[in-house]
Amino acid sequence: MSSTLTVADVERIAALAQLELTAEEKQLFTKQLADILDYAEQLQAVDTSGVPATAHVLGEPVERDDAERPSLAIDEAVGNAPDPASAPGLFRVPRVIG
């Protein structure tokens, strides 16, 4: 199994993630990502037909009692917000997506 990942693919991924990579990093990441994809292909080839589905890593869900408890007051929760909004209990955050 050999991944067909190319440097151009890594450049596209880097552009989508808004990352600037050096030529050395592009080569390194191309190999590393190709190795990851090859490993994922190996995992997909494993026959799991006799393995029962697992809903929880411990076999059974671990449950806890939900107990009602007081939450923070709105003023306390947003008291350290750098830019309060005009509506009570809200605050502005910096734009993080385009």
N, C-alpha and C positions, 0 to 999 in steps of 0.2 A: 504494500500500500504506500503510495506516495502522493502527497498533497500537490495540487497544481497551483498553490498560492505563489503569487509573483510579487516582486518589489512594487509594481504598479498597484497591486491590491493593497499592500501595506500603506502606500502613499495615499490611496483613497480613504482607507480607514483613518489614517492620521488626519487627513483633511476634515473628515466628518467629526472627529474628536477635537478639532482645532489644536492639533499638536504639530510642532515643528521638529522634524527629525533630521539628524545628520545622516550622511551616506552610510556610515558605519552602523548607526542605529537601525536604519532601514534594512540592511543586510541581516543584522542580528535578529530583529523582530520578524523578518520573513522566515528565517529558519525556526525560531521559537514557535511562531504561530502555526507553521506547517507541521511541526512536531505535535502540537496540541491537537490539530485536526486529524493527523494520522492516528493518534491515540483514541480520539473519539470514534473513528472508524473501526478500530479494533474492538472497542467496547460494544459498538452496535452489532458486531459479528458474533458476539457471545450468545450461545443458546440459553435463554432464560425461561424457556417454555415450562420447565418443571419447578420454577421458583414462584412461590405464592406472592401475591401483591402485598406490599408493606405500606400501611398508612402511617406508621409511627416507628421511629427507630428503636424504641424499647419494646415493641410488640403490642403494647396496650397504651392508650393515651393516659398520660398522667394528669389527673384533674385536681384542681384546687377549688376551695370554696371561694366564691365571689362574695366579698364582704363590702358593703357600702361604706365609704369613708369620705370625709369632706375633701373637696378639691381647693385649689388656690382661689382666692378672690380675684376677680378680673383685674383690679388695680394692681395687685401684687404680681400677677402673671405677666402683664404687659408693662410693668413699671420701669423696666430697664430698656425698653424698646427705643432705638435711636430716633425714629421718625414716626411719632404717633399720627394716625389717620384722623380724619374729622369724625368718623363714627366711633362711638364709645366701644372700647375693648378691642379695637383693631390697630394694626400698625403696618407700615410699609416696609418692604424688604427690597434689597437691590435686585435689579433685573439680572437673571442668570442665563436666559436663553435668548439668543439673537435679538 
